[in-house]
Amino acid sequence: MQRKHNSNLTSIAKTLRKNMTKEERHLWYDFLRSYPVRFLRQKVIDNYVVDFYCHEAKLIIELDGSQHYEEKGLLKDKIRTEKIESRNLTIIRIPNNEVSKNFSGVCEYIDLYVKESLHR
């Protein structure tokens, strides 16, 4: 079985944890960190570092800035999503501006998804 973790990316993940975007910090410190189901931040999976990962719910949350909506970013995200979802994980993508403008809605969306996936 192929390993889920690429140890070459561990130092990059640590750096990203120390230098989270303001949206990542907001979601982490104001919601996910104290969420009753455990989330990890900047988790290495395959050859990628994902923003947030919940093992129990088999869920990855990616916060996407504007570069993710350009042609090159869309293609890279499609390839990344296919690779990660082949591991029976689900990725939900949330635009950064939603975290800033609709934080409670983002939290409700994540909470609903986690609860539904735990009941499956």
Backbone hydrogen bonds, N-H to C=O, Kabsch-Sander energy under -0.5 kcal/mol:
donor,donor_aa,acceptor,acceptor_aa,energy
6,N,46,D,-0.5
7,S,5,H,-0.8
9,L,6,N,-2.1
10,T,7,S,-1.2
13,A,9,L,-2.6
14,K,10,T,-2.2
15,T,11,S,-2.0
16,L,12,I,-2.6
17,R,13,A,-2.2
18,K,14,K,-1.6
19,N,15,T,-1.3
20,M,17,R,-0.7
25,R,21,T,-2.7
26,H,22,K,-2.3
27,L,23,E,-2.5
28,W,24,E,-2.7
29,Y,25,R,-3.0
30,D,26,H,-2.0
31,F,27,L,-0.8
32,L,27,L,-2.5
33,R,28,W,-2.9
34,S,31,F,-0.6
35,Y,32,L,-1.1
40,L,53,Y,-2.8
42,Q,51,D,-3.1
43,K,50,V,-1.2
45,I,43,K,-0.5
45,I,48,Y,-2.6
46,D,4,K,-3.2
48,Y,45,I,-2.0
50,V,43,K,-3.0
50,V,48,Y,-0.6
52,F,61,I,-1.6
53,Y,40,L,-2.6
54,C,59,L,-3.0
55,H,53,Y,-0.5
58,K,54,C,-0.7
58,K,55,H,-0.7
59,L,54,C,-2.1
60,I,90,T,-2.9
61,I,52,F,-2.3
62,E,60,I,-0.5
62,E,92,I,-2.7
64,D,62,E,-0.6
64,D,94,I,-2.6
65,G,63,L,-0.5
68,H,65,G,-1.8
69,Y,66,S,-1.9
70,E,67,Q,-0.9
74,L,70,E,-2.9
75,L,71,E,-2.0
76,K,72,K,-2.3
77,D,73,G,-2.5
78,K,74,L,-2.0
79,I,75,L,-2.2
80,R,76,K,-2.5
81,T,77,D,-2.9
82,E,78,K,-2.4
83,K,79,I,-2.2
84,I,80,R,-2.5
85,E,81,T,-3.1
86,S,82,E,-1.0
87,R,84,I,-1.9
88,N,85,E,-1.7
89,L,84,I,-0.6
90,T,58,K,-2.5
92,I,60,I,-2.8
92,I,90,T,-0.5
94,I,62,E,-2.9
96,N,64,D,-2.7
98,E,95,P,-1.2
99,V,95,P,-1.2
100,S,96,N,-1.7
101,K,97,N,-2.6
102,N,98,E,-2.7
106,V,102,N,-2.2
107,C,103,F,-2.5
108,E,104,S,-2.3
109,Y,105,G,-2.3
110,I,106,V,-2.4
111,D,107,C,-2.7
112,L,108,E,-2.7
113,Y,109,Y,-2.3
114,V,110,I,-2.8
115,K,111,D,-2.5
116,E,112,L,-2.5
117,S,113,Y,-2.5
118,L,114,V,-2.0
119,H,115,K,-1.1
120,R,117,S,-0.6
